[in-house]
Amino acid sequence: MKELTLQELKEIEFDILKMFDAFCKENDIKYYLSHGTLLGAIRYGKFIPWDDDVDLLIPREDYNKMITLFKDNGRYQLFAFEKNQNYYYPMAKLCDMTTLKEESGYNNGVKLGIDIDLFPLDEWNSNLRKAKKEARYIGRQMKLLTLSKLYKPDSKSSIKRLIKGIVMFFCKGLGSKHYIKKILKASRKSSKSNSNYLGCKVWCVYGERGIIPAEVFADTTYVEFEGEMFPAPAGYDTYLTCLYGDYMPEPPVEKRKTHHSFKAYRL
């Protein structure tokens, strides 16, 4: 099989996005461009040139509705832990199964195709101090989940490899499902009244920066992405500033590279 180029990868992901957008319109499901995809839309009107994924945020109620209503077909398959507990991610992925995606060094539990990431948008605790505590807890569970999925320790230092190997032994003993269940339980826990803060809790890679003021998502606007219009939170400037700080200047040349490690093929 011939490995897909970055441009081919983006084209397939964009096709998945358009299909998902049509599904959401048909079923009255709300979603937003998010993370680096939204950054690319605002900065370039398209993918970040060196990026290789599509990220969406879906309010939890709509996220659950999506899982219930989406019907897998010969090409597209929706993976979610709520549907298949042999899938080792706490957020959903919508895959083009006419392709194959091989992620280096990790056991994801199932074979995946080229995908877009579908993150639930959940409530943080309305008390900012408690919300930060939630973020630290979920962040720790994510690190342990990663160790449970690794095939072997990947540290360059022999001492760190030894320590990581010992921790991995215990993480694998408990299993990836154990940590995903803890992450999902924590992410669904919300304050008793409407929270002041929302964010992507299940994939808390930004830590406390991912605690976003709820008013950011009070309204929807539309932004251009690859020549078409897609929904974004009306408060996208606040959202992107929380995650990235001054987000419009490009990073130094040496940092213009993807943070993912995988190979992709067309079947």
Steps between C-alpha positions, in 0.01 A plus 500: 500500500619851417520742790268800465650846466408782738284657229317173432446459874346847525271435203365182659450673835319788330266253328423345842435847642255587221317171547479559876378856448215370282414236762489767773275730295264212425477399867514845664831434676712794607877496462793740463838498330752486785866478600746522210224472239337819626842665524566407137161638394561835671868540407496354148140418404613138462710230666812616678753418223696248710202359692338165427172472689146637545366573850137573591325580828146372556287597804454190714125464433559521125801269531283230659237556231767460231611164640140378506404618151810445287477184292826343385519415131749341263722807500445696820510361852454685827721373782410589859569325829127523570446274196805275516711458813781344297563851360757665724419872478266702725375710205346393170664472159320491167708288262517441127540122498621493139828615657731368772667708770789346690606692811856425601553337839140492626229239540169670419302179539346512150615570146433859401480683171576864430280685746373823642495544879162562666537640851209543743464849645444461874449719804785574737418577861376860536758552774821575310721350770303175487499507119880520500509206740280305256736584215803375693323176591389426143845593373653236728253237382584585138870441565424164659272411208784577260734272696242221490492526119874519434664187362833582666662785698603780263735708718855563374651470848553143620399598855180667378424197281535276804270717713248538219510125439414429863210748496384358166490151650245612760304714250469208258390281787204730565443543126413792273127459568560573869646844425249588229214428740660727761550778244141472375359497853697812592413678175127446547507638851370856494387764744139494620409815305612618158877528518704813438756288314491251214768306318635175361541303821549151356819601315646752741830560318492875568455461876358807670511695173213281383265649761306733270243766606154364415398820318747407224248237388183704556461568127622350174671674211624362169858509379664402172696177489635363170256711298184406692327636811489309827372580853728643765436642848418869472760565768775327302752777576472431875507125436816511290666747736434267795663208317781670307552853632584737212385256234530695173882515455648184351735297720873482420584286198645219715163464678291478184445128512226260603495358851354170374688185407318272258499366145190483281410295196210459259367142492 
